[in-house]
Amino acid sequence: MKRKLALAAVVMTAAGLMTAGIAPAQAAGMPVLPSNQHFFAVDCDDFLGSVFSIDTTNAASTLVGTGAPGSSVDCGYGAQSNPVDGTAYTLIGGATTYLATVDTTAGTLTKVADITGAVTDAWQLMITNSGAAYVMQSGMLYTLDLATGITSTVGSLVPNLGAAGYNPNDDTIYAFKGSGQAYAIDRTTGTATPDSAHNIVVPAFTCPDTNNADTAIDGVVFDANGNAWIQNDSHYGCVSSLLVEDFATGTTYHVGEFTDTAQSLYTSSPYHWYTETIFITTDAVETTLPNTGSSAGAMVTTFTIGAGLLAAGALALLMLRRRFVRQ
């Protein structure tokens, strides 16, 4: 009996150590952007088209490249990187709206094509895990050809919604009213279903000029963990705020104001600038085993640890057997 109990303890200990070696740590408090992902925003203020890298712990902004001198375009709208090939796209509006790619190394935008077809003035941009692209405008959902800029009608969203983003974790487009009410979007019909569990409730925070902060959601992008990163217009002393919603709990946190901390372009205190265009890029993975999300290197490491632990268990069992024989 003692030998059986001892053997069980060895096996349980080995299994526990193997599990501990590969189990991800649980985040506490405000969500953290995955280490293999990077957050960017395109300027919609005095230096239209400039690209900033964003620190997702405080919204501090680092200019990428030399920045753009500004232009007559209206603003950068929705943006997202394509999960299939990693190419980052954004919508730029002005006299016409066009699709552009974003070079996050050089900090430059390259026009792909004007938005044409069923709609010509597109708003939010969503790209699914399969590479299918969608845009919104005036309460309607459209498909978008990323090569030609041509749009086709999917259907009416009802109600007219503002910010929208694609969650890769559950393969769903979510859209939000400016006041924060959440909706799940059917990509085949455009039907918008209320999703109160994910309503954005902006927490209290202090703007530079006042203690008030309102809710005006204009942009949203989801990270690999399924958490929503949100651009919020705050008209009472704040220029443009970054929020993050823990999508599992529905809790929203204030990250900070988009701030040119190095004063690369904005040289007047408090160095805040405005954007509606936020997106996340993901590092390329050389080798990933199917359906597991584990890299080959991680699996080799886990196998090596497991083999060592099992060998230790076998040795412990052998010692127990010898002791049993001697008794």
N, C-alpha and C positions, 0 to 999 in steps of 0.2 A: 504493500500500500504506500509506504514512504517513497519507494522508488518511483511509483506512478505519479505521485504528487510532485516529486522533484523534477521528473521529466516534463510534466505539464508546465511547471514554472520556467524551465529553460526555454521551451518552445514559445511560451507567452512573452517572455522577455525578449527573445530574438525577434519575434513578430512586431512587438512594440517598438523596438529600436529601428527596425526597417521602416515602419510607418512614419516614425518621427523624422527619419532622414529625408523623406520626400514630401511630407505634408507642408503646404504653404502656410506661412504665418498669417494670422487674422489681423486685419487692419482695425485700429481703434480710432474713434473720433472721425475727423474729416477724412474723406477718401483720399488716397494717394494715387497719382498717375503711375501706371506700371512702368518699371524701369526701362523697358525696351520701347517706350513710346515717348513722343515729343510734341509739345503744344506750340502752335503758331497762330498769329493773327495778322490780318492785312489792314493797314491804316485806312480809315475813312474820314480823316481829319485834314490837317493842313498839308500833309505829305501823302496824298492819295496814292495807294499802290505800294507803299513801303511795307516790307515784311519784318515782323518782330518775332523773336523766340520768347516764349512766355514761361516764367517760373511759376509753376502751379501751386506753390506754397504761399505766394503773396502777390502774384500778378505783375511782378517787376518785369520790364520788357527790355530785351537786348536787340538792337538793330542788326538785321542780317544784311551783309553787303554794305553798299553806300547809301541805300535809300533812294526813293523816287522824289523828284523835285516838285511833285504835285501836278495836277492836270485838271481839265474841265469835266472829267467824268463825275457822275453823281456820287457813287459809292461802290465799295465791294459788298456783295450780298453773301449768300450762302457759300460754303466751301466744305470739301471733304476729300480725303485721300481714298483712292480706289483700293479696296482690300485685295483685289486680284493681282495688280502689278505695282502698287504703292505710289502711283502717280497722283499728285495733289492737284485738284481742280478748284476753281472759284468762278463765281458769276460777277461780272463787272457791269454796272449800269451807268447810263448816260443818255445821250441822244438815241443810242441803241444799246441793247444788253447783249453782251457776248460772253462766251465761255473761254477761260484761260487756264493754263497750267501754271503751277507755282514751283519755282526752283528754290527749295529751302536752304540750299548751300550758297547760291549767289544772291538770293533775295530779289529775284526778278520774276515778272509775269510774262507769259507768252500767249498771245491770242490763238485760239483754236478755230473758232467760228462764231458768227453771229447766231443768236437764238432765233430760230425761225420755225415755221410750221403752225401748229395749233395755237401757240402763244409766242409772243416775241419779247415780253417783259417779265422774265422769270424771277422768282424770289429764292427760297431755300433750295439747297441741293443735297440730295441723299443718294448714296451709292451702296448697293447691297453686297453681301458676301460673294454673290455670283457675278458682280460687275454691272448689274442693271441699274440705271440711273433714273432719278425722278426729280422734278421741280414742282414748285407750287406758285400760284398766283391767283389773286382775287377769288379765293374759296374753291379753287379747282386743283386737281392733281394731274400731272402730265408725266409721260415718260420722256427721257432725253437721250438722244444718240450722242455719245461722248466724242465721236469722230466728226460728226457733221453739224451738231448743234440743233438738229431737227427735233421738234417736240410733237407728241401725239396725246390726245385727250384720254385720260383714264376715267375720271368722273368727278362729281361735286363732293367737296369735303363736308360742307354744312356742319358747323358754322365756318365763317371765314376765319382762318387761323393764321398765326404769325410764325414763330420759330418752329423749325422741324428738324429732326435728326434721325439717323438710322442706328438702332441698337444691334450690334452684331451678335450679342449673347442670345437674344430670343428672336432674331430675324424679323424685327418689327420696326416700322416707322412710327415715331411718336411726334405729335405736334402740340403746340401750346398756344393758348390765347395770351395776349400781352399781359393779362392779369394773372397768369400762371396756371390756369386750368389745363389739365393734360388730356390728350385723346390718343387712342391707338388707331392707326390708319390701315384700312384694307387696301392693299396694293392692286387688287384686281377691279375694285369698284370705286375706290376713293372714299368709301364710307368711314366717317370718323366716330368712334365709340368712346364716350367719356370714360376716363380712367382716374378716378379721384384719388386712388392710392399713390399716384405720382404727381399730384398737383404740386406746383412750386410755391412754397411759402417762404418768401424772402425774410431772413432773420434780421433783427434790429442791428444796425451798424451806423457808424458816424461818418458822414461826408465831411470834407474839409471845411465847408462854410456853414453847416447846420447839422442838427441831430436827426433830421428827417431823411428817409430814403424810401422811394416809391418802388412799385413793381411795373416794369415795362420790358418784358422778355422779347428780345430780337434775334438771338442766335443760340443754338444748342448743338453740341457734338458729344458723342458717346465714346468712352474709352473701352479697352479690351475687357475690363471687368464689368461693363454694362452700366457704369455710373455716368450721369449726365453733367457735362460742363456747360455753363450757361452764361451768355452775355446779357447783362441787364442795363437798360437805360435808366439812370437815376437823375431826375431833373432838379433836385434840390441840393446843389453843391457838389454832386458827384458827376463825373463825365461819362464813364463807362465802367461798370463793375463786373468782376468775374465771380460767379457762384459755382458751387458744385452740389449736386444732389446725390446722396447715397440712394441708389435706386432700389436697394433691398428694403430699406426702412422708410423711404420717402422724406428723410430729413435733408434740408438744404442748408449749406454753409456759405458764408461770405468769405471769399478768398482775398480779395483786395481790389484796388483800382488799377487799371492798366496805366503803368507809369514808366516813362522813359528815364530810368534811374541814372543812366550814364549821360543824360542830356545830349544824346547824339543828334537828335532833331529838335526836340522840344526843350528850350532853354529857359523858359519862364516857370517859376515855381507855381504849383506843385508838380509840374512836368507830366500831367495827365493828358491822355489823348483818347480819341474815340474810334471804336471799331464795331462793326456788326458781323465781321467775318472771322470766324475761329475754326480751326481744324487741328486734327491730331495725325501724326505720321507714326509708322511702326517700323522698327528695324527689320531688315530681311533676315529670315531664318534659313540657314544652309540646309539642315536636314531635320525633318520632323516626322516622327512615326505617325501613321494614320490613326485617327479616332482617339488618340491619347493626349495629344498636345505636348508630349514629352520628347525632348531632343534625343538623338542617338547618344550623345555624350552623357546626358543625365541618366539614360537607361543603363549605359555601361557602368557608370558610377554606382547606381543603385544595385546592379547585379553584383558588382564587386563587393559592396558592403554586405549584401545579402548572403553571398557565398561565404564571406568571412564569419558572419554571425552563425550561419548554419554549421560551419566547421567547428566553431566554438561550442555550439550546442552538442554536436556529436562527441567532442572531446569530454564535455561534462558528463554526458550519458555513459561514456566508456568508464570514466572514473567511478561513477555511481555503481555500475555493474561490478567493477572490481571490488568495491567496498562490500557489495551485497554477497559476493562469493566468499569473502573473508569472514563475514559474520556467521 
